[in-house]
Amino acid sequence: MPRVKVGPAPPTLDVELARLRDLDAGALRARWQNVFRRQPPPHLQRHLLFRVLAYRLQADQLGDLDSESQRLLDNTASPEAAGKRAVDDGRMTADVRPGTTLAREWNGRMHRVAVLAEGFAWNGKTYPSLSKIASAITGTRWNGPRFFGLRDKPAKGARS
C-alpha cells in the first residue's frame, strides 16, 4: 500500500488572500518572485502586485480561464490600439467639411446644423461638438455623430 503524506491542511483561499492583503510592497515583490520565478516589473504599485498575486492564487486553487476565454483575451487589441481606435472614431466628424449642413428630425421637428471650421452652428449658437447639440435637442446625453447619422449603429448580434 502506498504511503500518503500527512501534514497540515493547506490554508483556505480566504486565509491566503488575507495574508496577501497584509503584506507590504517589498513582501509582495518577494512573494511574486517565489510564485512566478522572476522579478516583478519595477513599476508595479502595491495594489497591482496584490491583484495579480491574488488572481494567481485563485486560479491555482479554483482553476484558470478556459481555453476559449484565454484565446479571446489573447486576440484582443492592446490598450494602446484600443485608445488609438477611440481617438480615430472621435475624429470621424473631422471628415465633414465646413459648409456642410446636417439634418435630423427629432420629436416631429427638423433640426439643421451647419458645420463650421471651428465647431457647429445650431439655433443661432456655436457649439464645440455635435454631442453638445444632440444633448441640447434631446435633453439627454447622446453621441453626436451617431445622433446625426455619421456613425452606423453596430449590427444586431455583433460583438464589440
N, C-alpha and C positions, 0 to 999 in steps of 0.2 A: 504494500500500500504506500503511495507517495506521501511524502511529508508535506504538510501545509504549514506555511509560515504564519505564526500567530503573533500579532502585535497590536499596538493601539490602533483603533479605528481612525481612518483619515478624517480630518476636520470637515465639517459640513461646509458647503459653499458659502452660506451666510457668515460663518465664522471667518473663513478665509478672506472674504470681501471686507469684513470689519477690520481684520488685521491690516489689510492693504490700506484702508482708509486712514489708519492711524500712522502710517509711515510718512516721513518727510521726503523731500525730493531726492536727497542722497541715498536713502534706503530704497526708494522706488527704483532708482538707477541701478543699484546693486541687484535688486530682485529681477529687473529687466535682463541684466547680464546673465543671471542664472537661468532664466526661462528661455531666452532667445539665443543664448550663447554668443552674443555680440553686444557692443556698447550701444546704448540708445542714442538716437540723434541728439546732438548737443542743444539744439534749440527747443526741444520739447519741454513745455512747462509741466509742473507737478500734476495738474488736473488731467492733462493728456496722457502722461505716463500712467496715472492711475486707471484711466478709462481703457487704455489698450491692455494693460495687465488684467484688469477685471474681465474684459471680454475674453482674453485667452483662458483664464480660469474657468469661466462659464462654458466656453466651447470645449475645453478638455473634459469637463465633468458631464455636460449635457449634450454634447455633440455640436459640431461646427455646421456651417451652412451646407445645404445640399449642393450637388454639382451644378444644377441648373441655376440656382441663385448666384453661386460663385461666378459662373460664366457670364451671367447678366451683368454683375458688378464689374467684372474684368473688361467687358466690352463697352462700358460707359465712358463718356468723354472725361478728360481730366478737368479739374476745376478751372484751369486756365482756358481750355477750349470752350467750356460752358459759358464762362464770363465773356469771351470774345463773341460768341454767338449771340448773347444777350445784348451786347453793345451794337452788333451789326443789325439785329432786329430793331433796336431803338432808332437806328439811322434810316429805317425804311421811309420815313416821311421826308428825308433829305432828297429823295428821288422825285418828289413832287415839286415842280418848278414854280417860282414866283409868278403870279398872274393866273394860276390855275384856280378854278372855283370848285369847291367840294360841296355836295348837297346831301342832306339826309332828312327824311321825313320822320318826325317823332310826335306821337300823340296827335296826328292829323295836321300838323303844322310843318311846312317845309323850312329847313334851316340851311342857309348858304354861308360858306366860309371861304374867304379869299386867302390864298397862300401869298404871304409877303416874303421879302428877302430876310426879314428879321422877325418871324413869327406868323401869326394867323389873325385875320380880322373877322369879327362876328358881332353883329348888333352895335356897330359903331365903336367897338373897343378892340384893342390889340391884345392878344394872348400869347404867351411863350410856347404853348403846346396845344395840340389837338385834345389831349386828355382834359385840360382845364376847361375847354369849350364843351366837351361832351359832358363833363360833370355839371357845368352851369345849365346846360339844356335839360339834363335828366334829373338833377338833384342827387345823383349817386355817383360813386366812383366808376369810371369806365376807362378802358384802354382806348385812347382817342383814335389811333389808326384803325383799330378794329371797328369802332363805332361808325367811322366814315367809310368803311368798306375797303380800306387799303391793305388789310390783312385778312386772309381767309381764316375761317374757323377750322380747327382740326376736324378731320373726318370722324364720324361716329365710330367708335370701336378702335380708333387709332391710339397708339400709346405714345406718350411723350418721352 
